Each structure stands twice: as structure tokens, then as C-alpha cells.
Amino acid sequence: MSNDHRAEEFEAALLAVDRAEARRIFMRGVDTDGALPFMENMVGLVLERIGLAWEQERLSLSQVYMAGRICEELSLLALPSSHPDRKNNPRVALGLFEDHHMLGKQMVHAILRNEGFLVQDWGKLSLQAAVDKVRLGSVDVLLLSSLMLSSALRIEKLCGTIKAENLPVMVLVGGAPFRFDEGLWREIGADAMGSTASQAPGLIRALTGGRP
């Protein structure tokens, strides 16, 4: 079966909120491609299509939300939850910035935990909530995922606050807008950008001089 056909089948199952069919397609893809490659490539592609359709007002927000929730549930089946020797140096936090699409954050969280990182999950963040949390001084690297361009652009205000107040926090961003425009992360003042979830551990080590 071609990748295009698999993507069409999976997208149709998600939009129909057909959990059984979505799971069948998902697990078949995991068995064929491996969990992480399938989730990063096929599932990521489908959710980007759904997000774009919402931006073009062809889908409702509830459809986008349910598609993300189903994929999040499936991701928990495919990726192990934690590593026994998690480290807290550097201090890493992860958040979904002004969006409802949880899969990307869930993937990054699972990968980091299984590489030994102890991750603070800040959940869904508004701009003000993100500013308030970084001001507490409990994090060295903040990873933010955003599906919509409007949300990605608002990260610039957070990065501006961090720099204006000399807060010792580095911001690593990811999500569809940053893959579509590879220079966007620099424009908003972030410290790095990851195209895939699997890049997160290496980018954190690069930003922090090799820790942990």
C-alpha cells in the first residue's frame, strides 16, 4: 500500500472518530515502519493536513481536537513511557503553546524520558502562563510545540521577554509552521528548532554543552 493511500485511510478514520479503524491502521504502520518513523512521518503528515484544513475553515475545531486525542492515545501504546535513570541536569520543560494538538508534545516527552531526561510537562500554555513559569527559574531549556502559524508567531513575545529580563532559559521550538518556514524560529528569537521529535535530545545537548 502506498504512503498516500495509508495517509488517506488514516485521515478518514480520524475524522470519522473511528478509533478501531484508526488503531488498526496505526498498529499496522508501526509494525511495518517502526513506531517512531511511522509517528513522525505518516501520523505527523496526516495531522498537519487536518490542521491546515481547519485553518482553511474546512474542518471544525472539534474534529481537529478529536483527531489529536486519538493519535495521542495511540502514541502511548507505541512508545514506552519512561526510563529508570532519568536525569535532571539540564532542567527541561515541555509545553504546547496556544494549541490543542497534543501528539507532537507526547512524542517528544516519551523520547526524552527514554533518553534519561526528567521532563516537566507544562501542558497547554498561554503566552502569560509561559512567561510566569519561566520567571520562576525552574527550567534551563523550554521546548514548545505549536501547530498553527498564529500561535508560533506569538512565541516571539515570550522570547522577547526572556531576553529583556535576562532569564537563563533557552527556547527550542517545533511543529508544522517551523517545518514549512525553516527560518521562522530565528525570526521569533528562539534558540533552536527541531524538525522531528527524535531530534530533541541532541538539540538539548547541543544547547547545554552535552548534558546530560
N, C-alpha and C positions, 0 to 999 in steps of 0.2 A: 504494500500500500504506500502511495506517495505521501510525502510530508504535507502537501497541500490538502490532500483528502483527509488525512488524520486531523489536521487543524480544523477543517470544516466540520468534521464529525464531533470533535470535542467542543467546539464553539456552540454547535447546535444543542448539544446535551446540556451545557451550562446555561444557555438562555432559556431552555425548557425546564430548568431546575430539575433535571432528571439525574439524581445522584447515582443511581445504579448504573446507568449507561456511562456517565462521566467517569465513575470509578473503573468500569471495565476498560474503557479506552486509556485511562491514565495508567492503570497497572500493566496493561499490555505494552504501553510505551516505555514504562520503567523497566520491564523485563527485556525489551528489545534494545533500548538505548543506554540503560543505566539511569538511576534516579536523578542525579544532578544534571546530566546533559539534557534529559527529557524536560525537566522542570525549567531549566534556564532557557532552552531553545523553543520547544514546542508550546509549553504552557505559557511562558513569557510572551511569545508571539500572539497567542490567542487573546490573552488579557490586554495586550496593547491594542489589538483590533477592537475589542469591546470598549476600552477606554476612549478610543478615537471615535467610535460610533456614538458614544454618549456626548462627547464634545460637539459632535455634529447634530445633536438632538435627534438621533435615530433610535436611541435606547433610553430607557428611564434609569434614574439613579438606583432604583431598587434592583434592576437587572444587573447593573454593574456590581452592586454590593453582594448580591447572592452568588454571582459568579466568583467573586473574590473569596467568599466564605467557603464555598465548596472546594475551591483549589487549596485553601488553607487547610481544610480538614484532610484532604488527600496528601498534602505535603507532610503532615505529621505521620502518616502511615509509611511514607517512603524514606524519611530521613531520621536517623537516631536522635534522641532528644538531648543527650548531654555527654560530657566527657568526665571521667572520675577525678582528674587532676586539673581542675580549672584554675587559672591564674588571674590575679587582679592587678597586674602591672604590665602595660598601662591600664588605666581605668577607662573602660569602654561603655558607651551608652548607645542605644539604638532607638530610633523613633520614626513614625510615619507622619510626615509633615502635611497637615491640612488635606488629608485624603482618606479614602475608605478602603483602598486596595491593600490587603494585608499580606499577600503571598510573598512579595519580594522581601519584606521585613522578616517574615517567618523563615525563609530560606537562609538569609544572611545570619540570623540568630542561630539556627541549627548548625551551620557551618562553623561559625566562630566558637560555639560551645564545644564542638567536637575537635577543635584545634587547641583547646585548653584555655580559651578566654572566658573569664567571668563577665557576663554582659548584663548591664542594667537595661531592662526593657521599659522604655518610657511610653510605649503605646502610641496612641494618636495624639499629636501635638498641634496646638495652635501656635501662632507666632509668639504671643505673650507667654504662653506656658513654656515654650522652648527657652525664651530669654530668662525667665525666672529660674529655670532649672540650671542653666549654665552658670548663672550668677552664684549659685550655691557652692561652686568649686569642687564638685564631687566627681568630675569626669575630665579625662585628658583628650579623648577622641570621641566625637559625636558623629554617628552615622545616620543620615537622613534619607529616607526613600520617598519619592514623590512621583505620582503617575501623571498628573495634569500640569501643563505648562504654567498656568496661572499660579499654582502652588509653588512650583520650582522657582519662579521669579521672586516670590516673597521671601525665599531663603536669603536673598541679598540683604534684607533688613536685619536678619539675625547675624549674618557675618559682619555687617557694618557695626552692630552693637558690640560684638566680641572684640573687634579691632579698636573701636573707640574707647572701650573700657579696659583695654589691655588684659582681657581674660585669657588664661593659658589653656585654651581649648582649640583643637583642630577639627575642622568640619569636613567630612567625607560624604559625598552625595552620590545617589544612584537613582535609576528609574528611566522611564521612556523619554522624557524631554532631554535628558543628558546624552542619551544614545543617539537621538535624532540630530542634536546640535553638539558636536564634540567640544566646542569652545565655550559652551554655556556655563560650565562650572567655574571657569576663570572669570567670566563676566560678572557673576554674582558674588565672587570673592571667596569661594570655597578653597580648601587646601588640596583636594584630590577628588577624582571621580572614578567609580567602578562601573564597568560595562556589564559585568556579570557578578552574581553572588559569590562565586568561588574566588574572585579577586580580593575580597575584603581582607582576609588575614594578611596577605602580602602587602597590601597598601597600608594597613595599620603598622606593620613592622617597618615599612619604609618611612612613614611619617614620624615614628618614635625611635628610630635608630636601632631597630632589630628586636625590641622587646615584644612579647615575651620570648 
